[in-house]
Amino acid sequence: MLPELKTTDPAIETIEKETIPQLRFGPDDVLTDPTLIHRRRHDADRAATLGNAYHGKLDIYFQTEDGAIKRVYTTVWATHEEYLTLKSGISLPLRAILSFDFY
């Protein structure tokens, strides 16, 4: 979890995964710190393991092109070099993800 990201912040909109395909994402990575980018990759792989082995859900915090931070509670089925595949085949660009919350 990023220190400046408060998971109880009411400004963070919780959305359904089905709305993700209608969202726009910027071309640049929302993270700039190489350590955080590496951690995100590790967490993405962990999320896919959780989803495939246990059908477990988690919160994913991400940023849209307009700078809004959103949260989705879902299952991750696969990680790819540039995106995640969520339940129902929905894709989320890895470059837009700020962090994951595991339970």
C-alpha positions, 0 to 999 in steps of 0.5 A, a space after each residue: 500500500 502506498 503511504 499517501 493512499 488512504 483506503 478509507 478515503 471517501 474520494 476513492 470511488 469503488 466501482 464494479 469491474 464491468 465498468 472498467 472497459 469504459 474507463 480511459 487510462 493514461 499512456 504513462 505509468 502512475 508509479 515512478 519509483 522503480 521499487 514500487 513498480 517492482 513491488 506492484 509486479 510482485 503483488 500482481 503475480 501474488 493476486 493471480 495466484 490467490 485468484 487461481 488457487 483460492 478464487 480469492 478477491 482483493 481490492 485493486 487501487 488504480 488511477 484513470 486518465 483524469 487522475 481519479 483514484 478508483 477501487 475495484 474488489 475482484 478476482 485476478 485470473 492472470 498477469 501479463 507484461 502490460 495488464 491484468 486479466 480479471 474475472 469475466 475477461 476484463 483487462 486492467 492496464 498494469 501501468 494504471 495500478 497504484 496498489 493492491 489490498 490483500 485480505 
